[in-house]
Structure formats: structure tokens, C-alpha cells
Amino acid sequence: MDPTLPIFAISVNQTAECGLHGCPCGYFMDPVRECTCSVTAITRYQKRISGPLLDRINIHVEVPGVDYEKLADKRKVEDSATIRKRVQAARERQLQRFTGTTLNCNAEMGPAEVRDFCQVDPSAEKLLKAAMQQLHLSARAFHRVLKLARSIADLAESEMIAANHVAEAIQYRPRMGT
């Protein structure tokens, strides 16, 4: 091995957060401001991020601008302490599920564990099949949807993954180019 070459080690358990506009001007699909980019510019911009890389990102969320009325709304919303308790309970459920394994959370499951721990009800099975066909999900994307649906079900205190859990997980898949 050449001692002058840098050595890089990347942990598979790292969390990464990233942001990406849909086009160079940043207003692609914006409900208020109009995108000024050509179709060619948008396509070229979106191709800079490879499909396999996007496929490895678990959750894709579009974050639109927020209107003043929503920010100034006085209605009571779920507070952070309540959300934290629900997340902690879901994490505890995962730790109990994986007792006796080397896994700590749903994100660490491989295909074999997904088969063992991600039981879906019949309506969820139908939805998964339709998603595979219509969205052309890769095997990796299929497993990511199931792992995320398992986490969503855990947050809902549900042992079985239901269609609404799968539907929510599918919503977090990338929508670039639409």
C-alpha cells in the first residue's frame, strides 16, 4: 500500500443531512415564485445527483416557505416534550425487538431482518406491490420504504405495518423531476 495515499474510513452508522434545490435558481416546484430555469438547465442540474446516491437517502422532505398566518397561528400544537416521549418509546420498542441481535434500530436492518421484522397487513402488501410497479422502486428502495414504514408503525405503537404507514414512507421517496 502506498503510504502517501490518504486512507478514508466511513462508518455505516453515520447520519447525514443535506439540502438540495430542484434547479439552479431554487424555485423549481415553488408554489409562490416562478422558476426561471430552462428544462435543459433543470435536467442537467438534477442529473448531478446520481440515482444510487439518492436511493441511499432514507427520507426526502420538501420544505416549502411558511405563510405568516401559519406562523402566527395561536392554536395549540404538539409540544417537543410529547414528541420526544413518543420517539423514546419507539426507540425502546426497537431495542426490545432486536434483543439478541447486533442491531439497535430499524435503519440497521438488512434484507433478511426486513423479512423477519417488517410484517405488513394485506392492504399494506397491495400498496407496496403497486408502488414497486408504478414507481419502479429498486430492491434497495423497497427495503428502505419497509424500514421507514416499520419506524412509522413504531411511532404509532403498532406491531403490524399498515397501509397508512407504507403510504407515509412512500411519500418520503425522492420526487426530483416531477
C-alpha positions as CSV (number, residue, x, y, z in Angstrom):
1,M,0.0,0.0,0.0
2,D,1.3,3.4,-0.9
3,P,1.8,5.4,2.4
4,T,1.4,8.7,0.6
5,L,-2.3,8.0,-0.3
6,P,-4.9,9.2,2.2
7,I,-7.0,6.5,3.9
8,F,-10.6,7.2,4.5
9,A,-12.9,5.3,6.8
10,I,-16.6,5.9,6.7
11,S,-18.9,4.4,9.4
12,V,-22.1,2.9,8.0
13,N,-23.9,4.2,11.1
14,Q,-23.5,7.9,10.3
15,T,-26.3,10.2,9.8
16,A,-26.2,12.8,7.1
17,E,-28.5,15.7,6.4
18,C,-28.4,17.5,3.1
19,G,-30.4,20.1,1.2
20,L,-31.0,20.3,-2.5
21,H,-32.9,22.7,-4.6
22,G,-34.7,21.3,-7.6
23,C,-33.0,23.7,-10.0
24,P,-30.2,26.3,-10.2
25,C,-32.5,29.3,-9.3
26,G,-34.0,27.3,-6.4
27,Y,-37.7,27.9,-7.3
28,F,-38.5,24.6,-9.2
29,M,-42.0,23.5,-8.0
30,D,-42.3,26.5,-5.7
31,P,-45.9,27.4,-5.2
32,V,-45.3,31.1,-5.0
33,R,-42.2,32.1,-7.0
34,E,-41.8,31.1,-10.7
35,C,-38.7,29.1,-11.7
36,T,-36.7,30.9,-14.3
37,C,-34.6,27.9,-15.5
38,S,-35.0,26.1,-18.8
39,V,-36.0,22.5,-18.9
40,T,-32.5,21.7,-20.1
41,A,-30.9,23.5,-17.1
42,I,-33.2,21.7,-14.7
43,T,-32.5,18.3,-16.1
44,R,-28.7,19.0,-16.2
45,Y,-28.9,20.2,-12.5
46,Q,-30.8,17.2,-11.3
47,K,-28.6,14.7,-13.0
48,R,-25.7,16.0,-10.9
49,I,-27.0,13.8,-8.1
50,S,-26.9,10.2,-9.0
51,G,-29.8,7.8,-8.6
52,P,-27.8,5.3,-6.5
53,L,-26.9,8.2,-4.1
54,L,-30.5,9.4,-3.8
55,D,-31.5,5.8,-3.3
56,R,-29.4,5.6,-0.2
57,I,-31.1,8.6,1.5
58,N,-33.9,7.4,3.7
59,I,-36.2,10.4,3.9
60,H,-36.8,13.1,1.3
61,V,-38.9,16.0,2.5
62,E,-39.9,19.1,0.6
63,V,-39.9,22.2,2.8
64,P,-41.9,25.0,1.3
65,G,-42.0,28.5,2.6
66,V,-44.4,29.1,5.5
67,D,-47.1,31.8,5.3
68,Y,-47.3,34.4,8.1
69,E,-50.8,33.1,9.1
70,K,-49.4,29.7,9.9
71,L,-46.5,31.1,11.8
72,A,-48.8,33.4,13.8
73,D,-51.5,30.8,14.5
74,K,-52.3,30.6,18.2
75,R,-53.7,27.0,18.2
76,K,-52.1,24.6,20.5
77,V,-49.8,22.1,18.7
78,E,-48.0,19.0,20.0
79,D,-45.0,20.2,22.1
80,S,-41.4,18.9,21.8
81,A,-41.6,17.0,25.2
82,T,-44.6,15.0,24.0
83,I,-42.9,14.2,20.7
84,R,-39.7,13.2,22.5
85,K,-41.6,10.7,24.7
86,R,-43.2,9.1,21.6
87,V,-39.8,8.9,19.9
88,Q,-38.1,7.4,23.0
89,A,-40.9,4.8,23.3
90,A,-40.4,3.9,19.6
91,R,-36.6,3.6,20.1
92,E,-37.3,1.3,23.2
93,R,-39.6,-0.8,21.1
94,Q,-36.8,-1.2,18.5
95,L,-34.2,-2.1,21.2
96,Q,-36.6,-4.8,22.5
97,R,-37.3,-6.1,19.0
98,F,-33.6,-6.5,18.3
99,T,-32.6,-8.1,21.7
100,G,-30.2,-11.0,20.9
101,T,-29.0,-9.4,17.7
102,T,-26.3,-6.9,16.8
103,L,-29.0,-4.4,15.7
104,N,-30.1,-1.3,17.6
105,C,-32.6,0.3,15.3
106,N,-34.7,-0.3,12.2
107,A,-32.3,1.6,9.9
108,E,-29.6,-1.1,10.6
109,M,-31.7,-3.9,9.2
110,G,-30.6,-5.8,6.1
111,P,-32.9,-7.6,3.7
112,A,-33.1,-10.7,5.9
113,E,-34.1,-8.7,9.0
114,V,-36.6,-6.7,7.0
115,R,-38.3,-10.0,6.1
116,D,-38.3,-11.1,9.7
117,F,-39.3,-7.8,11.4
118,C,-41.4,-5.9,8.9
119,Q,-44.7,-7.8,8.8
120,V,-47.3,-6.0,6.7
121,D,-51.0,-6.3,6.7
122,P,-52.8,-7.3,3.4
123,S,-53.7,-3.7,2.4
124,A,-50.1,-2.6,3.0
125,E,-48.9,-5.5,0.9
126,K,-51.1,-4.4,-2.0
127,L,-49.8,-0.8,-1.7
128,L,-46.2,-2.0,-1.7
129,K,-46.8,-4.0,-4.8
130,A,-48.4,-1.1,-6.6
131,A,-45.6,1.2,-5.5
132,M,-43.0,-1.2,-6.8
133,Q,-44.7,-1.3,-10.2
134,Q,-45.7,2.3,-10.6
135,L,-42.6,4.0,-9.0
136,H,-40.1,1.4,-10.3
137,L,-38.6,1.1,-6.9
138,S,-35.2,-0.7,-6.7
139,A,-34.7,-3.5,-4.2
140,R,-32.8,-1.0,-2.1
141,A,-35.6,1.5,-2.2
142,F,-38.2,-1.2,-1.4
143,H,-36.2,-2.2,1.7
144,R,-35.8,1.4,2.7
145,V,-39.6,2.0,2.4
146,L,-40.2,-1.0,4.6
147,K,-37.7,0.0,7.3
148,L,-39.1,3.5,7.4
149,A,-42.7,2.1,7.5
150,R,-41.6,0.0,10.4
151,S,-40.3,3.1,12.2
152,I,-43.6,5.0,11.4
153,A,-45.5,2.0,12.8
154,D,-43.3,2.0,15.9
155,L,-44.2,5.7,16.5
156,A,-47.9,4.8,16.2
157,E,-47.4,1.9,18.7
158,S,-48.4,-0.6,16.0
159,E,-46.9,-4.1,15.8
160,M,-48.1,-4.6,12.2
161,I,-47.2,-2.3,9.4
162,A,-50.4,-0.9,8.0
163,A,-51.2,0.7,4.6
164,N,-51.1,4.2,6.1
165,H,-47.5,3.5,7.4
166,V,-46.4,2.4,4.0
167,A,-48.1,5.3,2.3
168,E,-46.3,7.8,4.6
169,A,-43.0,6.1,4.0
170,I,-43.5,6.2,0.2
171,Q,-44.2,9.9,0.5
172,Y,-40.6,10.4,1.7
173,R,-39.1,9.0,-1.5
174,P,-37.5,11.5,-3.9
175,R,-39.7,13.4,-6.4
176,M,-37.0,15.1,-8.5
177,G,-38.0,15.8,-12.0
178,T,-41.8,15.8,-11.4
